[in-house]
Amino acid sequence: MSLKSSVISSLFWKYFERLGTQGVQFIVAVVLARLLSPADFGLIALIMVFITISNVFVQSGLNTALIQKKDADNLDFTTVFYSCLLLACTLYLALFCGAPFIAKFYNSQNELVPVIRVLGLMLPLGALSSIQEAYVARNMMFKTLFYRSVGAIIPAGLIGVLFAYWGYGIWSLVIQQLTNSLLICIIMWFTVKWKPSLSFSFARWKMLFSFGWKLLCSSLLDTCYNNLLNLIVGKMFNPTALGYYNRGDQFPKLIVNNLNSSIQSVMLPSLSSVQDDKPRLKVMMRRAIVTSSFFILPLMAGLAAVATPLTLVVLGEKWLPAVPFIQICCVIYAFWPIHTTNLSAVNAVGRSDIFLKLELIKKGYGLVAIAIAVLFFRSPIGIAMSSAITAPLGAFVNAYPNKKLLNYGYIEQTKDILPSMALSVFMGGCVYFVSCWLSDKFAISPVLQLVVLTFLGMALYLGLARLLHLECLDYLIKTVKEFRNRKK
């Protein structure tokens, strides 16, 4: 199979893996949102800050080094496996002992302590399956990930809904996430042929760590920064306010993660395989940025425009305070594909040092923006806005090194995404105007309003893209025809 066919096939399975997982997760979250209170979601978001940060140490750095290394063998994988498992158990022990202090930090009741200790079991469970996932990603076996994710999320979601219906409150969310982690671990161990052997090489660990520690630091910075808003909102205000922010973040994050994580998962091994061929690397990188922007920019613009009727239909009237957060997060996530594609290219050529420098720069001015919002605005919306303001700037920062590495800088990248961005802004503005007009002039149901606005947005964007002969749309149509003919 050619590299292009392999990439397309991998993207197909990775996208449907994310679509299946996030789709089921979305449905489950909608049902749970109607059964539970915003405070329940806020409390889980507070706890997940510490678990997510701990998980960075377990599943970042060395795992990426395994994917990037050209000649990684079984000894490399086994060495990283035992390292991650030992670290996960150590971090869980620290989380177990530190649970009372975390509860005290949030001025919360002691009921948070057992929740933290039980939910923290996700760390060792994640470590047990993380190297199998790295093995699958390295060998671009994304069909396996599809069956793993869907096979775990469906029963876990059903269990979570049942416990919420039975009145278990926050514990239904804990049981859902823990069941999902356990099922992923079981499925991966039975479906992936790689298994750890009784071997360990400190020399191999040291070599992988020399590349991976910079990525670990970068991931740690990124994760801490992304979860900082949860910490601040949860500390300064209350779990209910954090619940609104958390649900507002859910909609755009769901859409972007489906596309962005699919592209990112496939791009790193694909780009790494041609890391010595810089012209080809640039072509692949450009195609990823143009294609992902063509899809994600209009989705974010459209979602921001229909946020109010969407919230009424999906979550209910009690969640309307989440609407401003949805619109703010749409701006933040619109630039994610540009971020991740540039960073994947930097990793593919083995420049994790540049990766770390970029994260330090972005987080530096990002912290300044958050500090200004905390001092002068002192509201959850003002704090969230600080990230929306700095998101576009981060895209330029990530693109800067690739001007020298691949001769593909931010000016050329901006020209490539500008047509999709202009059409998206125009479409989003039209949909928002029609939404306001329908609400003022007609007493139609939110469901009908959402359907009308969705079809209007799709028709406007795709119709104008076809009329103006956007290069990306023409390329996609040609690629689909070639792929279909090849299958025949």
C-alpha positions in Angstrom: 0.0 0.0 0.0 1.3 3.5 -0.9 1.9 6.0 1.8 -1.0 8.2 0.5 -3.4 5.2 0.6 -2.1 4.2 4.1 -2.6 7.7 5.4 -6.1 7.9 4.0 -7.1 4.5 5.4 -5.6 5.4 8.7 -7.4 8.7 8.8 -10.6 7.0 7.9 -10.4 4.5 10.8 -9.0 7.1 13.3 -11.8 9.5 12.4 -14.5 6.9 12.9 -12.9 5.8 16.1 -13.1 9.3 17.4 -16.5 9.9 15.9 -17.9 6.7 17.5 -16.3 7.4 20.8 -17.2 11.1 21.0 -20.6 10.5 19.6 -21.5 7.9 22.2 -19.9 10.0 24.9 -21.9 13.0 23.7 -25.2 11.1 23.9 -24.3 9.9 27.4 -23.3 13.4 28.5 -26.6 14.8 27.2 -28.6 12.2 29.2 -26.4 12.7 32.3 -26.8 16.5 32.0 -30.6 16.0 32.3 -30.2 13.6 35.3 -27.5 15.4 37.2 -26.8 19.0 38.3 -24.2 21.4 37.0 -22.5 21.2 40.4 -21.9 17.4 39.8 -20.1 18.1 36.6 -18.2 20.9 38.2 -16.9 18.7 41.0 -15.7 16.0 38.5 -14.0 18.7 36.4 -12.1 19.8 39.6 -10.9 16.3 40.3 -10.0 15.6 36.7 -7.6 18.5 36.7 -5.2 16.6 39.0 -5.7 13.2 37.3 -5.2 14.7 33.8 -2.0 16.4 34.9 -0.7 13.2 36.6 -1.6 11.2 33.4 0.8 13.5 31.4 3.7 12.0 33.2 2.5 8.5 32.4 1.5 8.8 28.7 3.5 11.7 27.3 7.2 12.0 26.3 8.4 8.4 26.1 5.3 7.1 24.2 5.8 9.8 21.6 9.5 8.9 21.4 8.6 5.3 20.6 6.5 6.5 17.7 9.1 8.9 16.4 12.1 6.5 16.7 12.8 4.9 13.3 14.1 1.5 14.6 12.2 1.0 17.9 12.1 -2.7 18.9 10.6 -4.8 21.6 13.2 -3.9 24.2 12.3 -0.2 23.7 8.6 -0.9 24.1 9.1 -3.1 27.2 11.4 -0.6 28.8 8.9 2.2 28.4 6.0 0.0 29.6 7.6 -0.8 33.0 8.7 2.8 33.4 5.2 4.1 32.8 3.6 1.5 35.0 5.9 2.2 37.9 5.4 6.0 37.5 1.6 5.6 37.4 1.5 3.6 40.6 3.7 6.1 42.3 1.5 9.0 41.2 -1.7 7.2 42.3 -0.2 6.7 45.7 0.6 10.4 45.9 -3.0 11.2 44.7 -4.4 8.8 47.3 -2.5 10.5 50.1 -3.1 14.0 48.9 -6.9 13.6 48.5 -7.7 15.4 51.8 -5.5 18.4 50.8 -7.2 18.7 47.4 -10.6 18.7 49.0 -9.5 21.3 51.5 -8.0 23.4 48.7 -11.5 23.7 47.1 -13.1 24.2 50.6 -15.1 21.1 49.8 -16.7 18.5 52.0 -15.0 15.3 52.8 -17.1 13.4 50.2 -14.6 14.5 47.6 -11.8 12.4 49.2 -13.2 8.9 48.3 -14.1 10.2 44.8 -10.5 11.3 44.2 -9.1 8.0 45.5 -11.4 5.9 43.3 -11.2 8.0 40.2 -7.4 8.0 40.5 -7.3 4.3 39.6 -7.5 5.6 36.0 -3.8 6.2 36.2 -2.5 2.6 36.5 -5.2 1.4 34.2 -4.1 3.9 31.6 -0.5 2.9 32.0 -1.3 -0.8 31.3 -2.7 0.0 27.9 -0.7 3.1 26.9 2.2 1.2 25.2 -0.2 -1.0 23.2 -1.7 2.3 21.9 1.8 3.6 21.0 2.4 0.2 19.2 -0.9 0.6 17.3 -0.1 4.2 16.4 3.4 3.5 15.2 2.2 0.7 12.9 -0.9 2.7 11.9 -3.3 0.0 13.0 -6.1 2.4 13.7 -8.8 -0.1 12.9 -7.9 -1.8 16.2 -8.4 1.5 18.0 -11.8 1.8 16.5 -13.0 -1.5 18.0 -11.3 -0.8 21.3 -12.9 2.6 21.8 -16.4 1.8 20.7 -16.3 -1.5 22.6 -15.4 0.3 25.8 -17.4 3.5 25.6 -20.9 2.0 24.9 -21.1 -0.3 28.0 -19.4 2.3 30.2 -21.9 4.9 29.1 -24.9 2.7 29.8 -23.5 1.9 33.2 -23.0 5.6 34.0 -26.6 6.4 32.9 -28.1 3.6 35.0 -26.3 4.7 38.1 -27.3 8.3 37.5 -31.0 7.2 37.1 -30.7 5.3 40.3 -29.7 8.5 42.1 -25.9 8.0 42.6 -25.1 11.6 41.6 -21.4 12.3 41.1 -20.6 8.6 41.6 -22.3 7.8 38.3 -19.7 9.9 36.5 -16.9 8.2 38.5 -18.2 4.7 37.7 -18.6 5.6 34.0 -15.0 6.9 33.5 -13.4 4.1 35.6 -15.4 1.4 33.7 -14.3 2.9 30.4 -10.6 2.8 31.4 -10.9 -0.8 32.6 -12.6 -2.0 29.4 -10.0 -0.2 27.2 -7.2 -1.9 29.1 -8.8 -5.4 28.8 -9.6 -5.0 25.1 -6.1 -3.7 24.2 -4.4 -6.6 26.0 -6.5 -9.1 24.0 -6.4 -7.5 20.6 -2.8 -6.2 20.3 -0.2 -8.9 19.7 2.6 -6.9 21.5 3.1 -8.0 25.1 5.8 -6.9 27.5 8.7 -9.3 28.1 10.8 -9.6 31.2 13.5 -7.2 30.1 14.6 -3.6 30.8 17.4 -1.5 29.4 18.4 1.6 31.2 20.5 2.6 28.2 17.4 2.5 25.9 15.4 4.4 28.5 18.1 7.1 28.7 18.1 7.4 24.9 14.4 7.7 24.6 14.2 10.0 27.5 16.7 12.4 25.9 14.1 13.0 23.2 11.0 12.5 25.3 11.7 14.7 28.3 11.2 17.8 26.3 7.9 16.6 25.0 7.0 15.6 28.5 7.7 19.1 29.7 5.8 20.6 26.8 2.8 18.3 27.4 2.9 19.2 31.1 2.9 22.9 30.4 0.1 22.5 27.9 -2.0 20.4 30.2 -1.5 22.6 33.3 -2.3 25.7 31.2 -5.4 24.1 29.7 -6.7 23.0 33.1 -5.7 26.3 34.8 -9.1 27.8 34.0 -10.9 24.9 35.7 -8.7 25.5 38.8 -9.3 29.2 38.9 -13.1 29.1 38.2 -13.5 26.3 40.7 -11.5 28.1 43.4 -12.8 31.7 42.8 -16.5 30.9 42.2 -18.3 27.6 42.7 -18.7 24.1 41.1 -21.9 25.2 39.4 -20.1 28.0 37.5 -17.4 25.5 36.6 -20.1 23.1 35.4 -21.4 25.7 33.0 -17.9 26.3 31.7 -17.2 22.6 31.4 -20.4 21.9 29.4 -19.8 24.9 27.2 -16.4 23.5 26.4 -17.9 20.1 25.6 -19.6 21.0 22.2 -16.6 22.5 20.3 -14.2 20.2 21.9 -16.2 17.2 20.8 -16.2 18.4 17.2 -12.6 19.4 17.0 -11.3 16.3 18.8 -13.0 14.1 16.3 -11.1 15.7 13.4 -8.0 17.0 15.1 -7.0 14.0 17.1 -7.6 11.8 14.0 -5.3 13.9 11.9 -2.7 14.3 14.7 -2.6 10.6 15.5 -1.9 9.7 11.8 0.3 12.7 11.0 3.1 12.0 13.5 3.9 8.5 12.2 3.3 9.5 8.6 5.5 12.6 8.8 8.2 10.7 10.7 8.3 8.1 8.0 9.4 10.8 5.5 11.3 13.0 7.9 14.4 13.1 5.7 12.5 14.2 2.6 11.7 17.9 3.5 9.8 18.8 0.3 7.5 15.8 0.7 7.1 16.6 4.4 6.0 20.1 3.5 3.4 18.8 1.0 1.9 16.5 3.6 1.9 19.1 6.2 0.2 21.7 4.0 -2.4 19.2 3.0 -3.2 18.5 6.6 -3.6 22.2 7.5 -5.7 23.1 4.5 -8.0 20.1 4.8 -8.5 20.3 8.6 -9.1 24.1 8.4 -11.7 23.5 5.6 -13.7 21.4 8.0 -13.1 22.8 11.4 -13.4 26.5 10.8 -17.0 26.4 9.4 -18.0 24.0 12.1 -16.8 26.3 14.9 -18.4 29.4 13.2 -21.7 27.5 12.8 -21.7 26.2 16.3 -21.1 29.6 17.8 -24.0 30.9 15.7 -26.5 28.2 16.8 -25.3 27.9 20.4 -28.6 29.0 22.0 -31.1 26.7 20.2 -28.6 23.9 20.4 -28.3 24.2 24.2 -32.1 24.3 24.5 -32.6 21.2 22.4 -29.7 19.1 23.8 -29.2 20.1 27.4 -32.3 22.0 28.4 -33.1 25.5 29.7 -31.2 25.1 33.0 -28.0 25.0 30.9 -28.5 28.3 29.0 -25.7 30.1 31.1 -23.3 27.8 29.2 -24.0 29.5 25.9 -21.4 32.3 26.2 -18.8 29.6 27.0 -19.7 27.6 23.9 -19.1 30.7 21.7 -15.8 31.5 23.4 -14.5 28.0 23.2 -15.4 27.9 19.5 -12.8 30.7 18.9 -10.2 28.7 20.9 -10.7 25.4 19.2 -10.9 26.9 15.7 -7.1 27.2 15.6 -6.2 23.8 17.1 -5.6 22.0 13.7 -2.9 24.7 12.8 -1.3 24.3 16.2 -1.1 20.5 16.2 0.0 20.1 12.5 2.9 22.5 13.0 3.9 20.8 16.2 3.6 17.3 14.6 6.0 18.4 11.9 8.5 19.7 14.5 8.3 16.4 16.3 8.7 14.4 13.1 12.0 16.0 12.3 13.2 15.2 15.9 13.3 18.8 17.2 11.6 18.3 20.5 13.8 21.2 21.8 12.0 23.6 19.6 8.7 22.1 20.7 9.5 22.9 24.3 10.6 26.5 23.5 7.3 27.1 21.7 5.3 25.9 24.7 7.2 28.1 27.0 6.6 31.2 24.8 2.9 30.5 24.4 2.2 29.7 28.1 4.2 32.8 29.1 1.9 35.3 27.4 -1.1 33.1 28.1 -0.5 33.3 31.8 -0.2 37.1 31.5 -3.6 37.2 29.8 -5.2 35.0 32.5 -3.7 37.1 35.3 -5.1 40.3 33.7 -8.5 38.7 33.4 -8.4 37.5 37.0 -7.4 40.9 38.4 -9.6 43.2 36.3 -12.6 41.2 35.1 -13.1 38.7 37.9 -15.8 36.7 36.1 -15.9 33.2 34.6 -16.6 34.6 31.1 -13.8 37.2 31.4 -11.3 34.5 32.4 -12.4 32.3 29.5 -12.1 35.2 27.1 -8.4 35.5 27.9 -7.8 32.1 26.2 -9.8 33.1 23.2 -7.7 36.2 22.7 -4.4 34.4 22.8 -5.5 31.4 20.7 -4.9 33.0 17.2 -1.4 34.3 18.4 -0.4 30.7 19.3 -1.0 29.6 15.7 1.6 32.1 14.5 4.1 31.1 17.2 3.8 27.4 16.2 4.2 28.1 12.6 7.4 30.2 13.0 10.0 27.4 13.2 8.7 25.6 10.1 9.7 28.6 8.0 13.3 27.5 8.5 12.7 23.8 8.9 10.4 23.2 5.9 10.2 26.6 4.2 6.5 26.7 5.2 6.0 29.8 7.5 3.0 31.5 8.9 2.5 33.9 5.9 2.1 30.9 3.5 0.0 29.0 6.0 -2.3 32.1 6.4 -2.8 32.3 2.7 -3.7 28.6 2.6 -6.4 28.8 5.3 -7.7 32.3 4.4 -10.3 31.2 1.9 -11.9 28.7 4.4 -11.7 31.3 7.2 -13.4 34.0 5.1 -16.2 31.7 4.0 -16.6 30.5 7.6 -16.9 34.0 9.1 -19.4 35.0 6.4 -21.5 31.8 6.9 -21.4 32.1 10.7 -22.6 35.8 10.5 -25.4 34.9 8.2 -26.6 32.0 10.3 -26.5 34.2 13.5 -28.4 36.9 11.8 -31.1 34.5 10.7 -31.2 32.9 14.2 -31.9 36.3 15.8 -34.5 37.1 13.1 -36.3 33.8 13.6 -36.4 34.3 17.4 -37.8 37.8 17.1 -40.3 37.3 14.3 -41.6 33.7 14.7 -42.5 31.5 17.6 -40.9 28.4 16.3 -39.5 25.5 18.4 -35.8 25.4 19.1 -35.7 22.0 17.3 -37.1 23.4 14.0 -34.9 26.5 14.4 -31.8 24.3 14.8 -32.6 22.2 11.8 -33.2 25.3 9.6 -30.0 27.0 10.7 -27.9 23.8 10.2 -29.1 23.3 6.6 -28.7 27.0 5.9 -25.1 27.0 7.1 -24.2 23.8 5.2 -25.7 25.1 2.0 -24.0 28.5 2.3 -20.6 27.1 3.0 -20.4 24.2 0.6 -22.3 26.1 -2.1 -19.9 29.1 -2.0 -16.9 26.7 -1.8 -18.0 24.9 -4.9 -18.9 28.2 -6.7 -15.5 29.7 -5.9 -13.7 26.5 -6.7 -11.9 26.2 -3.4 -8.8 24.2 -4.0 -9.3 22.0 -0.9 -12.9 21.0 -1.9 -11.8 20.1 -5.4 -8.9 18.1 -4.0 -11.2 16.2 -1.6 -13.7 15.4 -4.3 -10.9 14.1 -6.5 -9.4 12.0 -3.7 -12.8 10.5 -2.9 -13.3 9.5 -6.5 -9.8 8.0 -6.7 -10.2 6.1 -3.5 -13.6 4.8 -4.6 -12.2 3.7 -8.0 -9.3 2.0 -6.3 -11.7 0.0 -4.0 -13.7 -1.1 -7.1 
